[in-house]
Each structure stands twice: as structure tokens, then as C-alpha cells.
Amino acid sequence: MNPNTAIHKIEEALLALDVTDDLLTAEEKRSLDERGFVLFTGMLATDELEHVRAKYEELMDKEGMNAGKEVHQEEGTRRLSDLVNKGECFDRVYTHPKLLAAIYHVLQREFMLSSLNARDAIPGAGLQALHADWGARQEHEPFHVCNSIWLIDDFTRENGATRVVPGTHRLPGYPQEHGIDPLAPHPQEELIVAPAGSVGVFNSHLWHGGTLNQTANTRRALHAYFTAREHKQQLDQAAYIRKSTYDRISPAARYILNV
């Protein structure tokens, strides 16, 4: 496909970005279907990680108390939002072929980036209640949202790694409706423990949440969050897109952003 060809549907965008069905193994697809998440290792090389870390801290210093305001600020964390417009190093995050293959496998229809944010729990903070990113989905509904967490630092059992409860993406209602205390440890929860450069992709109807950072260092991550195209984005990409960003990225990337 000509890289300058206009894109009119998600299949065209995926083809232009080299997304093919065989990028996911049968086991990876099964993990997404049955467990609600999958972990990919080695998605960012060492030099890419160094670049992202440098830009991350540069933006934190530059934005200060305003960091994250475009979408969300959270006590006990550092956050960044609208990363689509804040560095070429973030382009790969929302256009990576393997990531997009996983998103399409979950959503099974037209989709777009909802937001590209960053979050890291400061020492002694970061615990989140178990939650889904779509409220109380009912059993008959399709899946509406899918998220990815890009590990910019190693995730360990001590530094606030994300916890997930396998299989809960298929449950209707909220954790509380199943007699679950969302702030307490869940007997079936698993921690996403993996080296920096890994990416966890999870059906966002899955119960998940950050854990307490018990170390002396922050634990940085990026969140590339996608939604089915019939829904609103968490951040209106068309309203925020900068000309420099629009001119830099491909038609396929623009389609993923819905700009």
C-alpha cells in the first residue's frame, strides 16, 4: 500500500502498519480470550527505553503541577497525558503492529486510540481499587475497550506492579456486586511482573489496579488505551492534534487517532 494513500477503514490502517493475524500466537490469542490479558516481552529496545525515559522526565519537569491535566491527575502518582503530541518517541507506542493485532483481536471491529498517558506511583503510594475501565458491562455486550501498559521500568512485586484478576473480563457488574472488596488482595489476582520494555495488553473489562509502591523509587509506565470507534475517546485527539504531529505521522496513524 502506498504510504500516502488515504485510509477509510481499520483493516486498511492495520495493513499499512504491517499488522497481520499471524503476529499473535495461538497461545497469545487464547490468553486474551480466556484470561483477559497477555504479556509481550522485548517490545522496546534499550535505546528506545532510554529515549522514552529521558522524554518522560523532561515532560515531568516542564509541566510540573499541570502534568496530566488534559485527562487525569491522581494523588500519589505522577501522570502525563496527550503524549501523542509530546514526542516522536511515543509514535511507536500506539502504532506497534503486535499491539494493534492484540487490540483488534479483543475488539473485533473498528477502533481508535482513546488516549496515550503515563503513570507512575511514587514511593509509599499507588494502590488502586480493582476496577474495569468500562463500568459494569453486561454479558450480552461486545467488548468496548482494551488497554496496554508499557513498562518503562522493571515491574516487581514491591514497586507497585499492576494486578489483574484473570477471567473477570467476562463477568457482569462491578467487583462489589460479587462480594469483592476492591481494595483488598483478590485470591486469584496476578501481578504483572516483567522487565522494562515489556507490554501487558489487557481487555479493559478485566478487573485490574495498581498496587502499593513499597520501594524508594518511582515505577514508570505508559498506557495506550483503545476504544471501539463508536464511542468517545478519553482525550479528543482531533481537538488536541498539533500540526507538527499530524504532518509527521502516516495516514494509517492518523486513522488510529481519528484525526
Secondary structure, 3 states (H helix, E strand, C coil): CCCCCCCCCHHHHHHHCCCCHHHCCHHHHHHHHHHCEEEECCCCCHHHHHHHHHHHHHHHHHHHHHCCCCCCCCCCEEEECCHHHCCHHHHHHHHCHHHHHHHHHHHCCCEEEEEEEEEEECCCCCCCCCECCCCCCCCCCCCCEEEEEEECCCECCCECCEEECCCHHHCCCCHHHHCCCCCCCCCCCEECCECCCCEEEEECCCCEEECCECCCCCEEEEEEEEEECCCCCCCCHHHHCCHHHHHHCCHHHHHHHCC
